[in-house]
Amino acid sequence: MQSASGYESYLAIIEHKLQITYSINNPTHEWNQSQNNARHQTNKIRNTYQNLNSRRRRMKGLNSSKPFVGNKASFEVSSYWVRTK
């Protein structure tokens, strides 16, 4: 038969292991928030550049099978914007 003190320390070790497992599997709310914020910022930046690139490619007509044929007015406006930038 095991002594009471040995049994208590055994329970304490198990409890400690459970606490570690729980804290690994369930990180604190603050940590989650910071991770989410970082992920959100990264996605915002990535999306901005993706949108710019796809827009640039669309303007050049690189995404379409046939070459880009824009109407004259939009071309004049865009070239004016480039000149005055």
Buried (B, 14 or more C-beta within 10 A) or exposed (E): EEEEEEEEEEEEEEEEEEEEEEEEEEEEEEEEEEEEEEEEEEEEEEEEEEEEEEEEEEBEEEEEEEEEEEEEEEEEEEEEEEEEE
